[in-house]
Every structure is written in structure tokens, then in C-alpha cells.
Amino acid sequence: MRVLALACVFFSLLGSTCGGEPKNVGEPCSDNDECARGLCVQGAGGGDEALCTRSCASSDECPNGWTCSGATQDNVLICRRGDATPFGQ
């Protein structure tokens, strides 16, 4: 049990979950599998950090302060912090 606890501490320092709840929109991530909505996108927060986000069709689907704009490399519109781009609403 102690080894499992130490492993969880190690993974949490790396930014990974250890059997915990999936991360919500806006939380730092390093892999799509960590995020509740399955999208970990670098730059979603307006900086270089990767954050969990979600796909969207309009800004109404995004958290307050976020807009539906920008597209992933797979051409999926995502919620991101900041003003909308010409690709979003």
C-alpha cells in the first residue's frame, strides 16, 4: 500500500492522475486521457501550458471567460480562454 501511495505522489508531481477523477476544463494536463472531455490542448489557456478543454459549436458551451475558437490539428473547435478567433463564435 505504501508503494502505491508513493507512486501516486510521483505521478501527481508529473501532472498525471493516479486513479483519481478526470480533470475538468482549465486544469493542466499532459495527455488527452487525463481530461474528462478527452482534450488536452497546448495553448488552450492562452499561454504555452497544455490545459484540458472541450469541443464546442458556440461559446455558450464554454465556461465563463472562455470562447469557442481556435481549432486543433484535427480541425475541431475548442473552448479556449480569450477572445474568439474568426473560426469560432
HELIX and SHEET records of a PDB file:
HELIX    1   1 ARG A    2  LEU A   13  1                                  12    
HELIX    2   2 ASN A   32  GLU A   34  5                                   3    
HELIX    3   3 SER A   59  GLU A   61  5                                   3    
SHEET    1   A 2 LEU A  39  GLN A  42  0                                        
SHEET    2   A 2 ALA A  50  THR A  53 -1                                        
SHEET    1   B 2 TRP A  66  ALA A  71  0                                        
SHEET    2   B 2 LEU A  77  ARG A  81 -1                                        
END                                                                             
